[in-house]
Amino acid sequence: MASGTYIRSIIVVNILTLNLGIHLGWTPWLIENLENANSSLNVTIDQITWIASIPQIGDLIGGFIVFLVGNHMGRRFMLFCSLILLLFSWMMLLLYDTVLAIYTIRAVMGISAGMCFPLILIYFSEIALVNHRGMVTSSQAFSMKLGVLLMYIYSAFVPSKNTFIFPTMLVVLSGLLLLTVPETPYYLVLHKNYEEAKKSLTRLRQTFEEKEIQMIVKDTENCVAKCKWKDLFLVSNNRKVLLVVTSIVVTSQFAGNAIILAYINDIFIAFGKKSSMKLLTSCTGTIGCVSTACTMLLVDRMGRKTIFLVSVIGGGISSFIIGTCSFLLEKNYHVDVVSSIAVIGIFLFAFMTSLGQPSIMYVLTSELFAPNVRTFGAAYQSCLSTICLFIVSKMFGIVMKGIDMYVMFFVFVGFTIINVLIIAFLVPETKRKTFREIQDILGNKKSASVYVIQFRNNTSLSTE
């Protein structure tokens, strides 16, 4: 049964995730101000594309840090370190007077985000109840979308010189709150810190029998496999999961799921909506939040695979609508009508892609990898996603400024079709299954024998 500490831990870590959403939501505002004729920096198109995409280089570094030391340092400690980096980057906005300073700010933000994403994913998967593990893990995506929306609204009404105030205060608040949540019991048992693991279990659940706690510690003592990053590639089951995760990450990113956020203002301007751009941007962020909230409520009822398919297919249809409208606009075909349809297509894209794609990717990554390689798997997913996003970000900026926008949207449609086939034939359903049952489905009996501390919805914890 969930305790107050369990609920508070989820809320606190989601507040931390808000910071990542604010970082993403700041990007279109930054690009808009740099492209403004009154900007003192006079940036080039190439510099704009680098500013939009350079956080992905930082993400890659952050993910690699987690890959190297994620199992040697506490989840909570590393999250705190990532917040320090984020605080440093927002404070650097005081040096917002050169392109180099902006590059540095964006890179440091990227490192922080690259550390946070896999760590939050791991933290949630290691404390969540089996019956609503999907909802808890997908709450990360909701908080991120909410952060994007808050930044859209905040930047629309606050002078540019004061933009850093709210994000800085939120980072400080997140750091203070993070001190109140426990380390995950799984990490503590992994490092044979059994007394602290008992305390963590007790805080995360309301009541326990001492005998049962001792049994859990004894059972996990010799059952947690030694962690080696090579196991990702040497164990056949892990290679199978790598194939699934790699496929859905690559196709999802090249289907334009995340890049639209970075260039949302430019897209609305391209469709002649500059006068109402701020309102439309806020509406897009609101739609994304509502859609992600729906995912949280449905993911443990409908299943991961069903929601994922609906989300991907809907995103492909909306990409086709936007691409077609862009093509017709190039031909000056009923400009007003086409622009209005394009806005509807953008709203539909925001709803459908937020409905399941980011959330389910997080959930599947936390569930499919065997317990002894989950940290490496989450870091790998984060790094791969970053590389793909960097490539798409650079391509989209160049195509949008130099060629025709509809070309990229039709490319997105092509990758969406591939993504649908991958999900339909490769992705297993993991709804309401324990980690051990998931490994059984994947055919890895060895990994299935590895016990992971799982929180069930009764009065106790059990090992898988």
For each residue, the residues with C-beta under 8 A, 3 or more apart:
1: 205 206 207 457 458 459
2: 6 7 129 205 206 455 457
3: 6 7 203 204 205 206
4: 7 8
5: 8 9 181 182 203 204
6: 2 3 9 10 127 203 204 205 455
7: 2 3 4 10 11
8: 4 5 11 12 180 181
9: 5 6 12 13 127 181 182 204
10: 6 7 13 14 124 127 136 139
11: 7 8 14 15
12: 8 9 15 16 174 177 178 180 181
13: 9 10 16 17 79 120 123 124 140 178 181
14: 10 11 17 18 139 140 142 143
15: 11 12 18 19 143 170 173 174 177
16: 12 13 19 20 79 83 116 120 174 177 178
17: 13 14 20 21 116 120 140 143 144 147
18: 14 15 21 22 143 144 146 147 150 170 174
19: 15 16 22 23 83 86 116 147 167 170 171 174
20: 16 17 23 24 113 116 117 144 147
21: 17 18 24 25 143 144 145 146 147 148 149 150 151
22: 18 19 25 26 147 148 150 151 166 167 170
23: 19 20 26 27 55 86 109 112 113 147 167
24: 20 21 27 144 147 148 151 261 262
25: 21 22 28 29 147 148 149 150 151 152 155 261 285
26: 22 23 29 30 151 155 163 167
27: 23 24 30 31 52 55 261 262
28: 25 31 32 152 261 262 263 264 265 266 281
29: 25 26 32 33 151 152 155 163 265
30: 26 27 33 34 51 102
31: 27 28 34 35 48 51 52 262 263 265 266
32: 28 29 35 36 265
33: 29 30 36 39 160
34: 30 31 39 41 43 48 51 102
35: 31 32 39 43 48
36: 32 33 39
37:
38:
39: 33 34 35 36 42 43
40: 97
41: 34 97 98 99 102
42: 39
43: 34 35 39 47 48 51 99
44: 47 48
45: 48 49 397 398 401 402
46: 49 50
47: 43 44 50 51 99
48: 31 34 35 43 44 45 51 52 397 401
49: 45 46 52 53 393 394 397 398 401
50: 46 47 53 54 103 394
51: 30 31 34 43 47 48 54 99 102 103 106
52: 27 31 48 49 262 263 393 397
53: 49 50 56 57 389 390 393 394 397
54: 50 51 57 58 103 106 107 110
55: 23 27 58 59 106 107 109 110 113
56: 53 59 60 110 386 387 389 390 393
57: 53 54 60 61 107 110 386 390
58: 54 55 61 62 106 107 108 109 110 111 112 113 114
59: 55 56 62 63 110 111 113 114 117 382 383 385 386 389
60: 56 57 63 64 110 114 383 386 387 390
61: 57 58 64 65 110 111 114
62: 58 59 65 66 82 110 111 112 113 114 115 116 117 382
63: 59 60 66 67 114 115 117 118 379 380 382 383 386
64: 60 61 67 68 114 379 383
65: 61 62 68 69 70 111 114 115
66: 62 63 69 70 78 114 115 118 119 375 378 379 382
67: 63 64 70 229 375 376 379 380 383
68: 64 65
69: 65 66 72 73 78
70: 65 66 67 73 78 118 119 122 375 376 378 379
71: 187 190 227 375 376
72: 69
73: 69 70 77 78
74: 77 78 183 187
75: 78 79 119 122 123 126 183 184 187
76: 79 80 123 178 181 182 183
77: 73 74 80 81
78: 66 69 70 73 74 75 81 82 115 119
79: 13 16 75 76 82 83 115 116 119 120 123 178
80: 76 77 83 84 175 178 179
81: 77 78 84 85 115
82: 62 78 79 85 86 111 112 113 115 116 119
83: 16 19 79 80 86 87 112 171 174 175 178
84: 80 81 87 88 175
85: 81 82 88 89 108 109 111 112 115
86: 19 23 82 83 89 90 108 109 112 113 171
87: 83 84 90 91 168 171 172 175
88: 84 85 91 92 108
89: 85 86 92 93 105 106 108 109 112
90: 86 87 93 164 167 168 171
91: 87 88 94 164 168
92: 88 89 95 96 101 104 105 108
93: 89 90 96 105 163 164
94: 91 164
95: 92 98 101 105
96: 92 93 101 102 105
97: 40 41 101
98: 41 95 101 102
99: 41 43 47 51 102 103
100: 103 104
101: 92 95 96 97 98 104 105
102: 30 34 41 51 96 98 99 105 106
103: 50 51 54 99 100 106 107
104: 92 100 101 107 108
105: 89 92 93 95 96 101 102 108 109
106: 51 54 55 58 89 102 103 109 110
107: 54 55 57 58 103 104 110 111
108: 58 85 86 88 89 92 104 105 111 112
109: 23 55 58 85 86 89 105 106 112 113
110: 54 55 56 57 58 59 60 61 62 106 107 113 114 386
111: 58 59 61 62 65 82 85 107 108 114 115
112: 23 58 62 82 83 85 86 89 108 109 115 116
113: 20 23 55 58 59 62 82 86 109 110 116 117
114: 58 59 60 61 62 63 64 65 66 110 111 117 118 382 383 386
115: 62 63 65 66 78 79 81 82 85 111 112 118 119
116: 16 17 19 20 62 79 82 112 113 119 120
117: 20 59 62 63 113 114 120 121 378 382
118: 63 66 70 114 115 121 122 375 378 379 381 382
119: 66 70 75 78 79 82 115 116 122 123 378
120: 13 16 17 79 116 117 123 124 140
121: 117 118 124 125 137 140 362 365 366 378
122: 70 75 118 119 125 126 184 366 374 375 378
123: 13 75 76 79 119 120 126 127 184
124: 10 13 120 121 127 128 133 136 137 139 140 366
125: 121 122 128 133 137 366 367 374
126: 75 122 123 184 185 186 187 452 453
127: 6 9 10 123 124 136 184 185 204 455
128: 124 125 132 133 136 137 455
129: 2 132 133 136 455 456 457
130: 133 432 433 434 454 455 456 457
131: 300 432 456 457
132: 128 129 135 136 300 457
133: 124 125 128 129 130 136 137 300 363 366 367
134: 137 138 299 300 304 363 431
135: 132 138 139 296 297 299 300
136: 10 124 127 128 129 132 133 139
137: 121 124 125 128 133 134 140 359 362 363 366 367
138: 134 135 141 142 292 295 296 299 359 360 362 363
139: 10 14 124 135 136 142 143 296
140: 13 14 17 120 121 124 137 143 144 359 362
141: 138 144 145 292 295 354 358 359 362
142: 14 138 139 145 146 289 292 293 295 296 359
143: 14 15 17 18 21 139 140 146 147
144: 17 18 20 21 24 140 141 147 148 358
145: 21 141 142 148 149 285 288 289 291 292 354
146: 18 21 142 143 149 150 289
147: 17 18 19 20 21 22 23 24 25 143 144 150 151
148: 21 22 24 25 144 145 151 152 261 285 288
149: 21 25 145 146 152 153 282 285 286 288 289
150: 18 21 22 25 146 147 153 154
151: 21 22 24 25 26 29 147 148 154 155 167
152: 25 28 29 148 149 155 156 278 281 282 284 285
153: 149 150 156 157 282 285
154: 150 151 157 158 163 166
155: 25 26 29 151 152 158 163
156: 152 153 278 281 282
157: 153 154
158: 154 155 162 163 165 166
159: 162 163
160: 33 163
161:
162: 158 159 165
163: 26 29 93 154 155 158 159 160 166 167
164: 90 91 93 94 167 168
165: 158 162 168 169
166: 22 154 158 163 169 170
167: 19 22 23 26 90 151 163 164 170 171
168: 87 90 91 164 165 171 172
169: 165 166 172 173
170: 15 18 19 22 166 167 173 174
171: 19 83 86 87 90 167 168 174 175
172: 87 168 169 175 176
173: 15 169 170 176 177
174: 12 15 16 18 19 83 170 171 177 178
175: 80 83 84 87 171 172 178 179
176: 172 173 179 180
177: 12 15 16 173 174 180 181
178: 12 13 16 76 79 80 83 174 175 181
179: 80 175 176
180: 8 12 176 177
181: 5 8 9 12 13 76 177 178
182: 5 9 76 185 199 200 203 204
183: 74 75 76 187 188 196 200
184: 75 122 123 126 127 187 188 200
185: 126 127 182 188 189 197 200 201 204 453 461
186: 126 189 190 371 452 453
187: 71 74 75 126 183 184 190 191
188: 183 184 185 191 193 194 196 197 200
189: 185 186 192 193 194 197 217 220 221 224 453
190: 71 186 187 224 227
191: 187 188
192: 189 221
193: 188 189 196 197
194: 188 189 197 198 217 221
195: 198 199
196: 183 188 193 199 200
197: 185 188 189 193 194 200 201 217
198: 194 195 201 202 213 217
199: 182 195 196 202 203
200: 182 183 184 185 188 196 197 203 204
201: 185 197 198 204 205 208 213 216 453 461
202: 198 199 205 208 213
203: 3 5 6 182 199 200
204: 3 5 6 9 127 182 185 200 201 455
205: 1 2 3 6 201 202 208 455 459 460 461
206: 1 2 3 459
207: 1 459
208: 201 202 205 212 213 459 460 461
209: 212 213 460
210: 213 214
211: 214 215
212: 208 209 215 216 460 461
213: 198 201 202 208 209 210 216 217
214: 210 211 217 218
215: 211 212 218 219
216: 201 212 213 219 220 453 461 462 463
217: 189 194 197 198 213 214 220 221
218: 214 215 221
219: 215 216 223 451 463
220: 189 216 217 223 224 451 453 463
221: 189 192 194 217 218 224
222:
223: 219 220 449 450 451 463
224: 189 190 220 221 371 372 450 451
225: 231 370 371 372 447 450
226: 372
227: 71 190 231 372 373 375 376
228: 231 372 373
229: 67 232 373 376
230: 233 234
231: 225 227 228 234 235 238 370 372 373 376
232: 229 235 238 239 242 373 376 377 380
233: 230 238 239 242
234: 230 231 238
235: 231 232 238 239 370 373 444 446 447
236: 239 240 444
237: 240 241 370 439 442 443 444 446 447
238: 231 232 233 234 235 241 242 369 370 373 377 444 447
239: 232 233 235 236 242 243
240: 236 237 243 244 442 443
241: 237 238 244 245 368 369 370 377 442
242: 232 233 238 239 245 246 377 380
243: 239 240 246 247 426
244: 240 241 247 248 364 368 422 426 427
245: 241 242 248 249 364 365 368 369 377 380 381 384
246: 242 243 249 250 384
247: 243 244 250 251 422 426
248: 244 245 251 252 361 364 419 422 423 427
249: 245 246 252 253 361 381 384 385 388
250: 246 247 253 254 384 388
251: 247 248 254 255 415 416 418 419 422
252: 248 249 255 257 312 357 361 419
253: 249 250 257 258 259 385 388 389 392
254: 250 251 388 392 411 412 415
255: 251 252 312 315 316 319 412 413 415 416 419
256: 259 260 315 319 392 396 408 409 412 415
257: 252 253 260 315 353 357 358
258: 253 261 262 358 389 392
259: 253 256 262 263 389 392 393 396
260: 256 257 263 264 267 346 349 350 353
261: 24 25 27 28 148 258 264
262: 24 27 28 31 52 258 259 393 396
263: 28 31 52 259 260 266 267 396 397 400
264: 28 260 261 267 268 281 284 346
265: 28 29 31 32 268 269 277 281
266: 28 31 263 269 270 400
267: 260 263 264 270 271 322 346 400 405
268: 264 265 271 273 274 276 277 280 281 343 346
269: 265 266 272 273 274 277
270: 266 267 326 329 400 405
271: 267 268 325 326 329 338 339 342 343
272: 269 335 339
273: 268 269 276 277 280 339 343
274: 268 269 277
275:
276: 268 273 279 280
277: 265 268 269 273 274 280 281
278: 152 156 281 282
279: 276 282 283
280: 268 273 276 277 283 284 343 346
281: 28 152 156 264 265 268 277 278 284 285
282: 149 152 153 156 278 279 285 286
283: 279 280 286 287 347
284: 152 264 280 281 287 288 346 347 350
285: 25 145 148 149 152 153 281 282 288 289 350
286: 149 282 283 289 290
287: 283 284 290 291 347 350 351 354
288: 145 148 149 284 285 291 292 350 351 354
289: 142 145 146 149 285 286 292 293 354
290: 286 287 293 294 351
291: 145 287 288 294 295 350 351 352 354 355
292: 138 141 142 145 288 289 295 296 354 355 358 359
293: 142 289 290 296 297
294: 290 291 297 298 355
295: 138 141 142 291 292 298 299 307 354 355 356 359 360
296: 135 138 139 142 292 293 299 359
297: 135 293 294 301
298: 294 295 301 302 307
299: 134 135 138 295 296 302 303 304 307 356 359 360 363 431
300: 131 132 133 134 135 431 432
301: 297 298
302: 298 299 306 307 431
303: 299 306 307 429 431
304: 134 299 307 308 356 360 363 364 427 429 430 431
305: 308 309 423 427 428 429
306: 302 303 309 310
307: 295 298 299 302 303 304 310 311 355 356 360
308: 304 305 311 312 356 357 360 423 427
309: 305 306 312 313 420 423 424
310: 306 307 313 314 352 355 356
311: 307 308 314 315 352 353 354 355 356 357 360
312: 252 255 308 309 315 316 356 357 416 419 420 423
313: 309 310 316 317 352 416 420
314: 310 311 317 318 348 351 352 353 355
315: 255 256 257 311 312 318 319 349 352 353 357 416
316: 255 312 313 319 320 412 413 416 417 419 420
317: 313 314 320 321 348 352
318: 314 315 321 322 345 346 348 349 352 353
319: 255 256 315 316 322 323 349 409 410 412 413 416
320: 316 317 323 324 409 410 413
321: 317 318 324 325 341 342 344 345 348
322: 267 318 319 325 326 342 345 346 349 406 409
323: 319 320 326 327 405 406 408 409 410 412 413
324: 320 321 327 328 406
325: 271 321 322 328 329 338 339 341 342 345 406
326: 270 271 322 323 329 330 342 404 405 406 409
327: 323 324 330 331 404 406
328: 324 325 331 333 334 338
329: 270 271 325 326 332 333 335 338 339 342
330: 326 327 404 406
331: 327 328
332: 329 335
333: 328 329 338
334: 328 337 338
335: 272 329 332 338 339
336: 339 340
337: 334 340 341
338: 271 325 328 329 333 334 335 341 342
339: 271 272 273 325 329 335 336 342 343
340: 336 337 343 344
341: 321 325 337 338 344 345
342: 271 321 322 325 326 329 338 339 345 346
343: 268 271 273 280 339 340 346 347
344: 321 340 341 347 348
345: 318 321 322 325 341 342 348 349
346: 260 264 267 268 280 284 318 322 342 343 349 350
347: 283 284 287 343 344 350 351
348: 314 317 318 321 344 345 351 352
349: 260 315 318 319 322 345 346 352 353
350: 260 284 285 287 288 291 346 347 353 354
351: 287 288 290 291 314 347 348 354 355
352: 291 310 311 313 314 315 317 318 348 349 355
353: 257 260 311 314 315 318 349 350 357 358
354: 141 145 287 288 289 291 292 295 311 350 351 357 358
355: 291 292 294 295 307 310 311 314 351 352
356: 295 299 304 307 308 310 311 312 359 360
357: 252 257 308 311 312 315 353 354 360 361
358: 141 144 257 258 292 353 354 361 362
359: 137 138 140 141 142 292 295 296 299 356 362 363
360: 138 295 299 304 307 308 311 356 357 363 364
361: 248 249 252 357 358 364 365 381 385
362: 121 137 138 140 141 358 359 365 366
363: 133 134 137 138 299 304 359 360 366 367 430
364: 244 245 248 304 360 361 367 368 427 430
365: 121 245 361 362 368 369 377 378 381
366: 121 122 124 125 133 137 362 363 369 374 378
367: 125 133 137 363 364 430 433 435 438
368: 241 244 245 364 365 377 428 430 438 442
369: 238 241 245 365 366 373 374 376 377 378
370: 225 231 235 237 238 241 373 374 435 439 444 447 450
371: 186 224 225 374 435 447 450 451 452
372: 224 225 226 227 228 231 447 450
373: 227 228 229 231 232 235 238 369 370 376 377
374: 122 125 366 369 370 371 377 378
375: 66 67 70 71 118 122 227 378 379
376: 67 70 71 227 229 231 232 369 373 379 380
377: 232 238 241 242 245 365 368 369 373 374 380 381
378: 66 70 117 118 119 121 122 365 366 369 374 375 381 382
379: 63 64 66 67 70 118 375 376 382 383
380: 63 67 232 242 245 376 377 383 384
381: 118 245 249 361 365 377 378 384 385
382: 59 62 63 66 114 117 118 378 379 385 386
383: 59 60 63 64 67 114 379 380 386 387
384: 245 246 249 250 380 381 387 388
385: 59 249 253 361 381 382 388 389
386: 56 57 59 60 63 110 114 382 383 389 390
387: 56 60 383 384 390 391
388: 249 250 253 254 384 385 391 392
389: 53 56 59 253 258 259 385 386 392 393
390: 53 56 57 60 386 387 393 394
391: 387 388 394 395
392: 253 254 256 258 259 388 389 395 396
393: 49 52 53 56 259 262 389 390 396 397
394: 49 50 53 390 391 397 398
395: 391 392 398 399 408
396: 256 259 262 263 392 393 399 400 408
397: 45 48 49 52 53 263 393 394 400 401
398: 45 49 394 395 401 402 403
399: 395 396 402 403 404 405 407 408
400: 263 266 267 270 396 397 403 405 408
401: 45 48 49 397 398
402: 45 398 399
403: 398 399 400 407
404: 326 327 330 399 407
405: 267 270 323 326 399 400 408 409
406: 322 323 324 325 326 327 330 409 410
407: 399 403 404 410 411
408: 256 323 395 396 399 400 405 411 412
409: 256 319 320 322 323 326 405 406 412 413
410: 319 320 323 406 407 413 414
411: 254 407 408 414 415
412: 254 255 256 316 319 323 408 409 415 416
413: 255 316 319 320 323 409 410 416 417
414: 410 411 417 418
415: 251 254 255 256 411 412 418 419
416: 251 255 312 313 315 316 319 412 413 419 420
417: 316 413 414 420 421
418: 251 414 415 421 422
419: 248 251 252 255 312 316 415 416 422 423
420: 309 312 313 316 416 417 423 424
421: 417 418 424 425
422: 244 247 248 251 418 419 425 426 427
423: 248 305 308 309 312 419 420 426 427
424: 309 420 421 427
425: 421 422
426: 243 244 247 422 423
427: 244 248 304 305 308 364 422 423 424
428: 305 368 438 441 442
429: 303 304 305
430: 304 363 364 367 368 433 438 441
431: 134 299 300 302 303 304
432: 130 131 300
433: 130 367 430 437 438 441
434: 130 437 438 454 464
435: 367 370 371 438 439 452 454 464
436: 439 440 448 451 452 464
437: 433 434 440 441 464
438: 367 368 428 430 433 434 435 441 442
439: 237 370 435 436 442 444 445 447 448 450
440: 436 437 443 444 445 448
441: 428 430 433 437 438
442: 237 240 241 368 428 438 439 447
443: 237 240 440
444: 235 236 237 238 370 439 440 447 448
445: 439 440 448 449
446: 235 237 449 450
447: 225 235 237 238 370 371 372 439 442 444 450
448: 436 439 440 444 445
449: 223 445 446
450: 223 224 225 370 371 372 439 446 447
451: 219 220 223 224 371 436 463 464
452: 126 186 371 435 436 463 464
453: 126 185 186 189 201 216 220 461 463
454: 130 434 435 461 462 463 464
455: 2 6 127 128 129 130 204 205 461
456: 129 130 131 460 461 462
457: 1 2 129 130 131 132
458: 1
459: 1 205 206 207 208
460: 205 208 209 212 456
461: 185 201 205 208 212 216 453 454 455 456
462: 216 454 456
463: 216 219 220 223 451 452 453 454
464: 434 435 436 437 451 452 454
